[in-house]
Amino acid sequence: MLFKVGSKVMLDGKVEVLGGRERRRRWGVEEKLRIVAEAEEPGACVRAVAARHDVYPRLLHYWRRQVREGRLAAPAPMSFVPVRLMEAAQPMPTASVRAEHPAAADTVEVLLSDGCCVRFGNGVSRPLLREVIAMLR
């Protein structure tokens, strides 16, 4: 005896799932772009392309809009970058206080890795100091 329940068929106590669109299918970016390109060909019918690839037409329209807006694009091709190893340089101190004159405790000197030196006194405001350091980075 054969009973039909929704999209399932019960045959003598056994359940058989009938074919149809699989829900929550995961599509790769390359596959989406290939289907969208096929739908963009002159004379192509979006509904026919969607049916051919077992995609809902509404989803295909969404992918087309994503491509137009630049939100769906092929990833940049990977390539090798030439690398050259150098000897490790001696680490330079990042900050030091000079004691050459009595007011040295009121002055902070920052030595940057490229050899530049920035000096500021204790009267500088913190927001200004943060802004200067951010610009030097």
C-alpha positions as CSV (number, residue, x, y, z in Angstrom):
1,M,0.0,0.0,0.0
2,L,1.3,3.5,-0.8
3,F,0.7,6.6,1.3
4,K,1.8,10.1,0.4
5,V,2.7,12.4,3.3
6,G,4.0,15.9,2.1
7,S,7.1,15.2,0.1
8,K,7.6,11.8,1.6
9,V,6.1,8.5,0.4
10,M,5.4,5.7,2.9
11,L,5.6,2.3,1.3
12,D,4.8,-0.6,3.7
13,G,6.2,1.3,6.7
14,K,9.3,2.6,4.9
15,V,9.8,6.3,4.2
16,E,11.1,7.4,0.8
17,V,12.0,11.1,0.3
18,L,11.1,12.2,-3.2
19,G,13.5,14.4,-5.1
20,G,13.2,18.1,-5.3
21,R,15.2,21.2,-4.5
22,E,17.6,20.8,-1.7
23,R,17.2,23.5,0.9
24,R,20.2,25.5,2.3
25,R,22.5,24.6,-0.5
26,R,25.9,26.3,-0.2
27,W,27.1,27.9,-3.4
28,G,30.7,28.9,-4.0
29,V,31.6,32.4,-5.3
30,E,32.9,31.0,-8.6
31,E,29.7,28.9,-9.1
32,K,27.5,31.9,-8.4
33,L,29.4,34.1,-10.8
34,R,29.2,31.4,-13.5
35,I,25.4,31.1,-13.2
36,V,25.0,34.9,-13.1
37,A,27.2,35.2,-16.3
38,E,25.0,32.7,-18.0
39,A,21.9,34.6,-17.0
40,E,23.4,37.9,-18.3
41,E,24.0,36.5,-21.9
42,P,21.9,38.1,-24.6
43,G,18.6,36.4,-24.9
44,A,18.9,34.4,-21.7
45,C,15.8,33.8,-19.6
46,V,16.6,34.2,-15.8
47,R,13.8,31.7,-15.0
48,A,15.2,29.1,-17.4
49,V,18.8,29.5,-16.2
50,A,17.6,29.2,-12.6
51,A,15.7,26.0,-13.4
52,R,18.7,24.6,-15.2
53,H,20.9,25.1,-12.1
54,D,18.2,24.2,-9.6
55,V,18.2,27.7,-8.1
56,Y,15.2,29.8,-7.2
57,P,14.9,32.7,-9.7
58,R,14.6,35.2,-6.8
59,L,18.0,34.0,-5.5
60,L,19.5,34.4,-9.0
61,H,18.1,38.0,-9.2
62,Y,19.7,38.7,-5.7
63,W,23.1,37.4,-7.0
64,R,22.8,39.6,-10.1
65,R,22.2,42.7,-7.9
66,Q,25.2,41.8,-5.7
67,V,27.4,41.6,-8.8
68,R,26.1,45.0,-10.1
69,E,26.8,46.6,-6.7
70,G,30.3,45.0,-6.5
71,R,29.5,42.9,-3.4
72,L,29.9,39.6,-5.3
73,A,33.2,39.4,-7.2
74,A,35.9,36.8,-7.9
75,P,38.6,36.7,-5.3
76,A,41.9,38.3,-6.4
77,P,44.3,35.7,-7.8
78,M,47.1,34.6,-5.5
79,S,50.6,35.2,-6.4
80,F,54.1,34.9,-5.0
81,V,56.0,37.9,-3.7
82,P,59.7,38.0,-3.8
83,V,61.3,38.0,-0.3
84,R,64.9,38.9,0.6
85,L,66.3,38.1,4.0
86,M,68.6,40.5,5.7
87,E,70.6,40.4,8.8
88,A,68.7,41.4,12.0
89,A,69.4,45.0,12.9
90,Q,70.3,46.0,16.5
91,P,67.1,47.1,18.2
92,M,67.1,50.8,18.9
93,P,65.7,52.1,22.1
94,T,62.2,53.5,21.6
95,A,62.3,56.1,24.4
96,S,65.0,57.5,26.5
97,V,65.4,60.4,28.9
98,R,68.6,62.5,28.6
99,A,70.2,63.8,31.7
100,E,72.6,66.3,30.0
101,H,71.1,69.3,31.8
102,P,69.1,69.8,34.9
103,A,65.7,70.1,33.1
104,A,66.2,66.7,31.5
105,A,63.5,65.1,33.7
106,D,61.0,67.5,32.1
107,T,61.9,66.4,28.5
108,V,61.2,63.1,26.9
109,E,63.0,62.1,23.8
110,V,61.6,59.4,21.4
111,L,64.1,57.8,19.0
112,L,62.4,56.3,16.0
113,S,63.7,53.2,14.2
114,D,64.6,55.4,11.1
115,G,66.9,57.5,13.3
116,C,64.5,60.5,13.7
117,C,64.2,62.0,17.1
118,V,61.1,63.7,18.7
119,R,61.4,65.7,21.9
120,F,58.6,67.1,24.0
121,G,58.2,68.5,27.4
122,N,55.9,67.6,30.3
123,G,53.7,70.6,29.4
124,V,52.4,69.0,26.2
125,S,48.8,67.9,26.3
126,R,48.0,64.1,26.0
127,P,45.6,64.6,23.0
128,L,48.3,66.5,21.1
129,L,50.9,63.9,22.0
130,R,48.7,61.0,20.9
131,E,48.0,62.8,17.6
132,V,51.7,63.4,16.9
133,I,52.6,59.7,17.7
134,A,49.7,58.5,15.5
135,M,51.0,60.6,12.6
136,L,54.5,59.3,13.1
137,R,53.3,55.7,12.9
